């Protein structure tokens, strides 16, 4: 896939595969096109070249209805949560259920309460987004993204703007959801702590080279990559930060028990 | 994901009661559990369990369970609550590992009861009281805003006001030049309508020429200013409210406050000055276009000639009328800018609150224009001008 704004090429020749049940992190410095890549993948903006293939179907060659059908199997958590500010948290989570399923009022209410409980927001149903903290807004955004039990979840900078403890909790929640729901997850981030906590696989976009310059498990990239750009990024410009992140990560995530 | 799956009896979600050898009861969960499919009712399953009068705990058996999603978790949660109320425990170890983890996650953070809001109906008396308190607090806010604005004006006069001159010029451009097309259209048509309506009556007495006086006095003294005021309330007042409301939502106004820059000075002053300076100019322009509209009817319908019409207009419209009209427009400019900025600054932090602020700015702007016209007309009457 290639990405461009008019004549300005953001990235070219990006090719990667997101496997079922995997967490893939898209990393890279600011302005390298991570969020643009996400927009191409979630149907907000067609790429300037190439394809996005979902379950064997070329997404951008489909008609609008078929694209909407695919997007129903996908959930997105936006950087700021992107909750609808004039609706309560319950209404935010209920909207996709009400509009896209044939569930009754009582079932929707129960489902909303379940999804909010899953993200630790039980009892906050009647709150408006402006009345809760940034971390809670993100979790509420996640509850909305999960409303329709999507098979693929996209996260745009999930830990940006959160304190380290909240960021860590959100990362753990993402892992827990993957392990219990068996969801496939793509995370766009440049937070090293999140990268080392979440990623099993990653791609590294570089704004200078305008393409993907590395791919693989970030821990392995840190240990083995000889590319100075990748090393500089993963060691935070050569500081001890990367080591700290690695030490803080749950070392063992074996024994995943999905469906 | 295929919606047809749920309709197949073999894959339909089912919950069947069974009795284990040790006398405990079990619930066998079968089929595909998908959102949107008709699920077994936890009430019915619960009643069946109670009717079977077995011993607890009740075990869940998922050996024949197909694909599942949140609908299964929801069912188990409801069944557990139902059974617990009846004194029976639900043993969930038979559930798939993923489902068990989700259930643990959902109950990991207990609901904080104190956070739950009271959303039940409130009494009429309570709501009336709430409205009265809100109105009283609202009047405080208006007075506070007026006070801040007065202080800002004071600093402006001393030359110490902090705002960007380029902002003032931008507001003047938006309220002035960019408003010309709509002001032209409306004023010309108002002049035209006034002449039409007047002509019907005046023609009966052969006094068509007085259409020029009617249109001239009407437009110059008050109508030019009112029409311009209403246009600007709908166009610029709403824009001010929406702009400042969005800034409030994005915490841009907070950012100014924390920098020690008074938002009223930086944001409201240029808007108030810009609109107040442009309004008299727009009003004079509207007067001219209104007279032109009347002239068009006079010449085309009433067979008056242009010189005759203009002379009549000149004779009947005193210069003081023109100044009165301009003064009206100045007052309207201040009122429209004031209500627009006030509503924007008081806006809540949501998309609908910004919409409400814009609506409120237009409605209050127009109401204040009409009320100010009534007061000014009465004052002119008292002063004999």
Interface residues (C-beta under 8 A of the other chain):
Chain A: X73 X84 X85 X86 X97 X101 X102 X103 X107 X110 X111 X114 X115 X117 X118 X120 X121 X122 X123 X124 X125 X126 X127 X128 X129 X130 X148 X149 X173 X176 X177 X179 X180 X181 X182 X257 X258 X259
Chain B: X1 X35 X36 X39 X67 X68 X69 X70 X71 X73 X74 X77 X78 X96 X97 X98 X99 X101 X102 X105 X106 X107 X108 X109 X110 X111 X112 X113 X115 X116 X117 X119 X249 X348 X349 X350 X351 X352 X353
